[in-house]
Amino acid sequence: MSTRTSTPAHAADLIRKFENRSARVGVVGLGYVGLPLAVEKARVGFQVVGFDRNPTRVAEVNLGVNYIGDVQDSDLRDLVLEHKRLEATCEWSRLAEMDAVVICVPTPLTRNLTPDLQFVEAATREVARRLRPGQFICLESTTYPGTTEEVMKPLLEATGLREGVDFHLAFSPERVDPGNKRYTTRNTSKVVGAAGGSSLEVALCFYRQTIVEVVPVSSARAAEMVKVFENTFRAVNIALVNELAMLCDRMDLDVWEVLAAAATKPFGIMPFLPGPGVGGHCIPLDPHYLEWKAREFNFNTRFIALAGEINRRMPEFVLAKAMRLLSDHGLGLRAARVLVLGMAYKKDVEDARESPSAEIFQLLVQRGARVEYHDPHVPRYREGDQDLRSQPLTAEVLDAADLVLILTDHSAVDYAFVVEHARLVLDTRNATRGQACRPERVVRL
Ligand code: SAJ
């Protein structure tokens, strides 16, 4: 029995609908956050409608066809085709039917690293056009502290309806770790912040229907700050080990040996590993949302700026190391044949967006190298005028390359086979650790 404060009629009505699962739930944005959330809500009995601007995604969901690695194909198929508790639509007018609307849209950066809230604002405007008394609206997209209260709330209250009385508004950051089989949408604790008492009550009840641990904080701004801190923490620590990798290269030390030994400390340390750069649509972007907002308070977040600069420098560092390695073997980068292993931004995911591999691929091509790639999770890579296919990982393909460049350490690749058949390997992920030691052939970051 929850110790519930007196809640306005709409809040009490929403809480009742959440607890008896009669609430109709809308999820705006059916990507790596929205689709798993929609599946979780439908799985516990809610009627869920997914909203997306992409008609292809909408059609795939309505056919029970899954396109997100963290969602089980059978779950989506059963919920859509058998139980009919999940459907998708491009018709924004149906937002009026929803009791709860969760917004999970991208929050990218502009070219000069400032927040781009176009998708959040567009989604909020669609919701506002259908806003009615009794609805609960929640933003999950990672953003700077203040977005919910300073951007969303005014757009919604422009309808004349009032937050905390007519409708309820909250922020609850997504914590999806793409490819993580252990921590899923269901068992990853969830932070929730809202403008006022009854809104927090409503939000906590909504998330407690599907998530094991829900963590209330005092405001939407606090919840927004929690999330950008989480991702800044990762960006800064990844930058630290990337800087160490560049220093160890200069000092002829093995950064992998140093970090492995440091990780034996049973307390006060946390393992991060260097790599060819930082990809994905979170870590390289989200900290700059906080950096931008901090300036409003005349505050320079120097750690964020420095971490971003170091992490963005890694592709050039990898290129320089590859050029040195080829030169040591009497080869120049121009006309060299290079096989890139891994286009995805991190291991065991199929997402190549914001991938450092793509940047390094481009840098190699610009310097005249003949570049191919193999990635078991990315059969085709298109960017700009490039339309590339993953090459089969055969002895012939490996032998034909002057240099094999390991940029993503997918578990599905046989690195013993790679080391056996490649002439020269630059391993930026320590994926070849433990392989037959061929120091004359394998160099690590
Ligand atoms: N990376 C390193 N070294 C490391 C860790 C990561 O080079 O030690 C690189 C990865 O290869 C990748 C990039 O950083 O290119 C980001 O990897 P990530 O796993 O930190 O980030 P995402 O975007 O896949 O997922 C993260 C979540 N990851 C974890 O918590 C482990 C989490 O921070 C967020 O829930 C999620 O982003 C998000 O949506 O914010």
Residues whose N, C-alpha, C, O or C-beta is under 5 A from the ligand:
A	BS01	SAJ	E174 R175 V176 D177 P178 R234 I238 P271 F272 L273 P274 G275 G277 V278 G279 G280 H281 C282 I283 Y345 K346
